[in-house]
Amino acid sequence: METVVDIQDVSWKRQGKSILSNINWKVERREHWAILGLNGSGKTTLLNMINGYIWPTTGNISVLGQTFGRTDLRELRKSIGWVSSSLGERIKGSSLVEEIVLSGKFSSIGLYDSYTEMDRNRALEMMEKLGCSKLVGRTYQTCSQGEKQKVLIARGLMGSPKLLILDEPTNGLDFLSREDLLLTVDRLARQENAPTIIFVTHHVEEILPVFSKTLLLREGSVYAQGYTEEIFTKENLSQFFSTSVEVEWKRNRAWMSLR
Ligand SMILES: Nc1ncnc2c1ncn2[C@@H]1O[C@H](COP(=O)(O)OP(=O)(O)OP(=O)(O)O)[C@@H](O)[C@H]1O
């Protein structure tokens, strides 16, 4: 099996404080993972590290077989699609959605490079895949929150990444748009040639069965990791959140409520 992310004994310290402590985590190809953690648990820090924006204080990390310190990070980043709210905030509202998707090929925010007919067709194909091709010709600012997320995911796929990171993609979505986006991600993840996906969330019930593995992060440490269905017990989650919770499984998803 091909290892996509290999993190060994990684810690990251800032101002004498451990933000990440002794993280060990391996993601194999086509093994889709969810990362669940409360605000401030270290999720974004971990993603910044996987993308090579920050380096471990101690420990080793390699992504897609490239060991940090011995690799061209800009090249590596082209193999990683990263969809986050900070990406969304950097997009100009007046940009056409198809141009936003196309810009994913160059990992740029605006579209400055020239592109071919083939690139344009691929952009349309990615929009088709995400179920948002009807938006062609529209500007970003006229799209709903859910439509914007789909455009950004299509952009993330444009460069045929081996790893796709979806960082809280359901933020700001209403109940129906959230379910629609989750189903779209589920469909994408099940495709034959799908990239390995890391799905970051605060919410247990957003973790669909296709995310067969979950990493629980708490206060910068791995609280638990492994098969989602084994991890999401009421005992585990009550300890994890330091609050008594009930867990109910419906449609292969765990739903959590206060006890
Ligand atoms: N450069 C930095 N210097 C000091 N502290 C930092 C730095 N970056 C992050 N932190 C701290 O590390 C902790 C983890 O932050 P991080 O943003 O990774 O959490 P998160 O799980 O992504 O949170 P959220 O769910 O709210 O996005 C926080 O307490 C944050 O204040």
The ligand as an ORCA input file, in Angstrom:
! r2SCAN-3c Opt
* xyz 0 1
  N       1.484     30.442     15.607
  C       0.914     30.162     16.783
  N       1.413     30.649     17.932
  C       0.836     30.366     19.127
  N      -0.240     29.579     19.275
  C      -0.789     29.063     18.162
  C      -0.245     29.299     16.861
  N      -1.001     28.629     15.956
  C      -1.977     28.006     16.660
  N      -1.857     28.258     17.984
  C      -2.726     27.727     19.057
  O      -2.778     26.325     18.892
  C      -4.066     25.814     19.274
  C      -4.607     24.960     18.146
  O      -5.018     25.793     17.072
  P      -5.653     25.246     15.726
  O      -6.016     26.454     14.905
  O      -4.755     24.256     15.132
  O      -6.985     24.527     16.255
  P      -8.230     23.956     15.439
  O      -8.484     22.597     15.938
  O      -7.994     24.112     13.985
  O      -9.396     24.917     15.899
  P     -10.753     25.354     15.129
  O     -11.641     24.156     15.144
  O     -11.278     26.447     15.977
  O     -10.383     25.809     13.753
  C      -4.911     27.020     19.613
  O      -4.917     27.161     21.016
  C      -4.180     28.191     18.964
  O      -4.364     29.385     19.672
*
